[in-house]
Amino acid sequence: MLNAFTRAHAAPHLPSCSFERWHAAAVFAVMATVLMPADAYACACGCGVFDVGGSAINALPTDSDSGFSAWFRYSYMNQNQNWEHGHSAPASDNQDKDINTSFYTAGAEYTINPDWAVMAELPVYARHLTTTDDGTVFGAAGGIYTGKLTSLGDLQLSAMYTGFSSSMTTGLSFGVKLPTGDFTGPKGPLGGYEFDRDSLPGTGSTDLMIGGYHIGNLNGLGTLAYFVQAKYQAAVATQEDYRPGNEADGAVGVTYDLDTVGPLDDVTPLLQLIGSWRLHDTQANADPLNSGYKRLLIAPGIQMRIRKFRIYADVEKPIYQYTNAASSVAIEGTSGQLTASTLYKVQLAYDF
């Protein structure tokens, strides 16, 4: 019996010139990507973790006869703890106090032939940012206000090659992130912007992306399996004096197939480690000293199927994090980055 993560990739491989069978592949994320305390699509404090791991593996090409599937993902993160380097720090050090974000992502995937698939992803942010007024937003310099924003993020377009083996258990992806998201945000009564560039849904940059994955069995029955996945993103064109730091996100996990449980098929618990590494943001509208991080999270989760529906959920807890921070508040009046104690993710997919 094949593990649920590998079963979907075990269809017979057809020659690339044959179009008798179409597989599903891709990701059109229409509303998610918003967890940043200091960035946008790539989130300076870590929203890139939502694009790797079990949910991403769950959205890989399958042996669906139709070749098309769609999905919706909800992610949530409340960044309310100031962090400097490898430890928590006083809230008074940071001008930002809280970043509370819900990410809504709709997706669709389609395969051109057994070797290639195309994908798209577009996020929507619903964010509350509680921060310190510099006197240009609502007028009280040093006063605390909460800015609210619901807006589209940056569109991702990519293609995936899965022709390394007939099982489709190994693949490479190539893509681009386009500057479709809001990178200005709302203005306050006095004309000042309520959000800094590093806390908006859009970065204003065009980024190149490359990634890959591999899935394999750990026992003869195929009930115990593993997966590895990684993604790297770098800005190649920027706007309005802001360049987000290059970011790498990766995941390694193990899964166990419980097969059918009541009305549920392919019930598969999993345990994964998700890592993120991001460089400093740069240019005039960035905060280089208080951007960039390293982080490792542990994320138990589960996936299952009900007929043509696939359901995935996990909870992600940091077990190590290091955030770049100004060495003193006196340098620019703020030091540290806001982090979240827990990240949540739920995804529903449908195979047509």
Summary of the structure (lengths in Angstrom):
residues: 352
radius of gyration: 20.7
end to end distance: 24.3
largest distance: 67.4
contacts: 1389
relative contact order: 0.21
helix: 8%
strand: 50%
